[in-house]
Amino acid sequence: MQASAGTAVGSVGRQRYNGQVTADPIVAQAERIGCDTTLRFAGWFRDRRAPRAVALERRLGDVGGFCDCGILWNGWCSHPRLWTPAREVEDDGILLQDEPQPPHPLPACATVRLGSTRPCSNWIRRTQFIMRW
């Protein structure tokens, strides 16, 4: 069952996002509540942490982030240095290769100033990141 918009934003309001930037709480809420095809969480976070970032929606749209989930599907992904590397596993004599796994949970961001909506070094633009298996 999905939470209502009021419940979802209210829940976000009670959480602490110290050391986090726009993408971190959006990931948490998108995983927990799902996507409603709006920039609800990005806007909420901006309004509370960086109210002067008036061009956030335009910047996110420029990278395909027209909704909270779109930010993650089209715009940004966790940096490859945080991923668990691929490894080979033998199963009944058959050699299989696991795929690299993204970090869960994400480590705290430390390389961005308070009040910024820019991603920290835990994030990379999807156009810059091509996974090589």
N, C-alpha and C positions, 0 to 999 in steps of 0.2 A: 504494500500500500504506500502510495506516495504522499508526502506531507503537503499541506497547502502552502501557498506562497507566503502567507503571514507566518506560519510556523517555521518554514525554512529560513527566512531571513531572521526571524527572532532567534532561532538556534544559532545562527552564525554570530549574532550579536553577543551571545554569552560566551563564545569561544575566544581564546586569546591567540592572536596572531603576531606575537613578538618575533621580530627577525624574519618575518615572511613578507612576500610581495604578492602582487595580484594573482599570479598563477597558483600559488600554494593553497589558499583557501578555496579557490575555484575547483581544484582537483578534489579536495576533501568533500565539498558540497555536491559536485557532480557525481562522485561515487556514491554518496549517501542518499541523495534525493533524486538525481536524474536531471535531464536537460529539459527545459521548457521552451527552447528556441529563442531565448532572450539573453541579454547581458545582465540579468538580474544580480548575480553574485559579483560580477566585475564592477557594476555600478555601485552596489552596496559598499564594497570594499573601498572603492575610490572615494565615495562620499564621506567615509569615516576616516580614512588614512591619508588621502591626498586630494582634498576638495578642489584644489587649484588645477588639477589635471583635466582640464576641460576637453581635450582632444583625445581622451582615452578610447572612446568608442570608434573614432575614425582610425586611430592607429591600429586597433585590434582588427577592424574591418580590412585594413590594408594587407593584413597577413591571413585573411580568411576567417577571422574570429568574429562572425556576425552573431554568435550566441556563445554562452559559456562553454559548451562542449566543443564548439568550433575552434575556440582558442587552442584547445588541446589536440583536436583532430587535424587542424590545418596549419596552425600558427607556430606552436611551441611544443617541445618534448623535453623530457629530462635528459641531461647531458650524458653522453655515452660513458664517461668516466665513472658514473654512479651505478651503471648497470652490472649485474652479475654476469660474468663472461660465459660464453657457450662452453659446454664440456661434453666429452664423449662418455657414454655409459653403455656397458655391455648388459644385454638382456637375453638370456638363454642362448648365448653364443653369437648373438647379433649385435653388432656395434651400432649404436644410435647416437645422434648428436642432439643435445638439448639446445634450444634457442636461447640467446641472451635474454635476461629478464630485467625489466625496469625496477628501480628501487621501490620498496614499500616497507615502511613509510619513507617519505622523502626526508632527507636531512634538512636541518634548519638553514635558512639563508643567512649569510653573514656579509655579503659583499655589495650591499645596496644601502643607500641612506634612508633613514626614516622619512616617510611621506612620499617616497617614490613609487610609481606604478610600473617602473621598468623591471624586467626580470633579473634575478640575481644569476650568479654563475652556475647555479644548478640547472638552468634552462638554456636551450639552444633553439634557434629558428629551425623549423623542419627543412627548409631549403638548404640549410648548411649541414644537415645530418642525413647521411645515406648509410644505412646499416649494411655492412659487408659480412655476410655469413661465412 
